[in-house]
Amino acid sequence: MTISLNELLAVPTSGRRRAVVLDSHDYAQSVFLQGKPVPWQEPMAYANFFGQVQGVLKSDLALLSLDRFYAERVAADPKLQASMGAKSRTGYALRTLLNDADTTAFVIELATVFSQTQRVPVVLQIPSPMQWLARTHPFSGATDVSGLDADNAENASMYVADWLRGFAALPLMAVMLDDRGPTVGTAPVPLSTYSPIANVTDHYRWALAQRHDDRVELHGSELRGAVIGADFWSTDTAALPDGDFLVGEVPLAAVPEQVLSRISALD
């Protein structure tokens, strides 16, 4: 029987008092892969890599960092870059990226293998539509993203919503929109702007979250996630923040022995 995110947050699978979601990708690449490339192009190898990390860090949710996957995919494919830059219209580059059939087929295969092999529920982490728009906009020749606004972000969310339907068959727990990054436009874009995405996640019974530098909010829920500070991983005296659940990123340069000690302090 599949549980909901609210049920998992109420009774974490790890047995902790509060659920903990750890983003350990960069740290894991440094420590577990010794700086070697992440095996994105081999879904089973990637799933095994993540499983090895999960066995040590024991996050309550498995965070599949598709934001990082897409960044590497674009950087390695000049043909895809050229297609994204074929027109200067705002949003064209992002729409082209999400409509690329080969990339989409591969990422769905990656997510399928990942969801079949992890022992905890899976969350897809992708850039928020505004952040994804800002990251792809320069391919169309526009270097200034300060003029992007909430209307542009809402339009971008329609492209993302269509793309998310490709994951319909997967038993995902949630989709997390990562809104961290440089400030884009004149004002932050609230989660409520992304109603096309919320409609899709509601339809498939996935939770929808937005990740900020200082908090994580959940669509349709009063529950709030608190962010574990970077100093938590380097000192035994750092306290945990107040929140209904915790989200943290293990720093790239964290000392493995200290990380293991601090993991035990999350109970």
Beta strands, then each sheet from edge to edge (+ up, - down):
strand 1: 20-23
strand 2: 62-65
strand 3: 122-127
strand 4: 172-178
strand 5: 207-211
strand 6: 215-218
strand 7: 224-228
strand 8: 245-249
sheet 1: 1+ 8+ 7+ 6- 5+ 4+ 3+ 2+
end
